[in-house]
Amino acid sequence: MSIDKNIIIAIASGDREAFRQLYALLSEKVYNTALSFVQVEADAEEVTQDVFTSVFRNAAKFKGDADTSTWIYRITVNTSLNHLKRKKRFSFLQLDATNRDQPDFEHPGVLLENKEKAKYLFKAIEQLAETQKTAFILSYIEGLPRQQVADIMEISLKAVESLLQRGKANLREKLRKMYPERRKKK
């Protein structure tokens, strides 16, 4: 997903056609990344709108130090995490306790035969520490190169590797607890 810096420069100068092109190129990627974080389709749509609003408003501030796609991924991750924090903060306002429990998340991109396993995986991912969750989603779900993940998270490559290692270990443990019938019988 390499995007020419000139499209951001054009957006900064008010070129609405450039913005439409950027949206056409990246809206699905932004939505899928947001969905992996927020795990509710309506929330992912809201995050996607917020991301592109932010891109439009902040295009003039883009210095070009990072790759354009890295910049947009960073906005997507931050917007998704902020959305989750805001949602968590205000969840106490809900009077009906049944609304507080998030239903089992089924990512629309998962094949039917893998849906049951994916439910457990996304439930476990949701419980990871924020940095582990971010590294895991960007690396394994979005399939980004580790260096780009490091750039998005603004940390070193070694730190990403460490987060992934700890995240995988934590996921294994969480999945073992959630999915006990998969334990090896000795």
N, C-alpha and C positions, 0 to 999 in steps of 0.2 A: 504494500500500500504506500507507494511513494508518490507524494503530491508535490508539484512544483511550487516553490516559494512565491512565484509570481501570482498565483491564484489568491494567495493571502494578501499580497500587496494590492491587487485589484479590488478585493473585498474591502480593504482598508480605505480605498478611495471611493467607496460607495457603489461599486459595480455589482448590481443585483444578479446579473447573469452569471458572474463568476461564483457568487454565493450559491446559486441554484446548481451549478456544476459541481461544486464541492459537496453540497448536500446529496446530489445524485450519486457521487462517487463513494461517500463515506457513511451515509445514514444507516445502512444495514450493519456495517461494522460497529458503529457507535452503539446502535440499538442492541446488538448481540453482546457486546462487552457490558453494557449497562444491565442487560437482562441477567447475565451471569452473576452480577453483584446483587441486584435488588430482588431478583427471583419472582417478580410480579410483572406481568406484561404491561399493565397500565402504568406502573411506576417506571418501567424501562422507556416507555413512550415519553413520559414526562421528562425523564433525565435526558433523553435524546433531544427534545426541544430545548431544554436548558443548555445543553452543550452547544448546540448551534447558535443559540442566542448569545452565549458567551463568546464563541468564535467570532461572530459578527461584530459584537461590541469591542472586542479586544484585538481585532486583527491589526490595528495600527500599533499596538504594543509588541507585536511579534517581532523579535529582533533577528530571527533566522539562525540563532546559535544552535538550536536543535533542529532535527529533521521536522518537517511540517506534520507528518503523521505522528511522530513522537509527541509533539506539542498537543495535538488533538486527543491522542490517547491519554495524556496527562490530565487534560481537562475532563475527559470522560471518567477516568478513575476518581478524580477529586470530586466531581459532581455526584457520582454514584455513592461514594462514601459519605459525603455530606447529606445526601438524601436519606441514607440509612440512619445516620445519627439524628437527623431531624425527625424522622419517623419514630425512632425509638424514644426520643425525648418526649414526644407528644402522644405516645401510645397510651399513657396513663389516663388521658382524657376520655378514652373510649369507655362507655359505661357497661357495655355488654362484653363480658370476659371471653365469650366464644369468638369474638372478632379479633382478639389479640393473637390467637394462634394462627400462624401462617400455614396455609394448606401445603401439602406436598407439592414441591415445585417440579414441573415437567418441562424441561427445555425443549422448545419446538424443533430444534435441530437434531435431537437425539433419535436414532432409529427405534422403531417400535420394540424390537426384541431387546433393546438395552434400556428401556424406560425405567424399569424397576430398579436396576442397578444405579442409574443416573439419579433417581430420587434420593437414594441413600448418600450418594457422592455429594450432591449439592447441599443436602442437609448437613453433612459433615463439613463441607467447605465453609458454610455459613458460620460455623462455630470456631473457625480458625482466627488467630490474631489478625488484625487488619493488614499488617505488612505481609504475613504469610499468605493470606487470602489473595492479596493483590498480585504477589509474585506467582502464585499457583495459577490463577485465572489467566493472567497475561501469557505465561509460559506454556501451560498445558491446554487450556481451553481455546485461547486465541492463537496459540502457536507462534508467538513472536520469538525472535532470536533473543537469547539471554542479554546480550549487550543492549538491545533496544529496551528490554524490561528494566535494566539498570538505569538507562537514560530517562525513561518515563518516571521511575521511582526516585530518581536523583540520588542513587546510591552506587556503590562500586559493584562490579561484576561478582567479586568474591562474596559480597553481602547478599546478592541475589541467590547465588548457589547455596549459601548457608540457610537463607530463608526457605528455599525449596526443600532442602534436606530436612529441616525441622518440620516444615509443613507436611511433607510426605509421612514422616514418622507420626505426627499428630493425627493425620488423616487415617493412617492404618489403625491406630488405637481407637479412634472414634468410630470407624467403620466396624471394627471388631465388636464393639459394644452394641452398635445399632443392628448389626446383621449377624447375630450369633450363629445361625445355621451354616455360615460359610467358614467357621473355624475348622481348622484341621483336626481330625479325630485321631488320637494317638492310642 
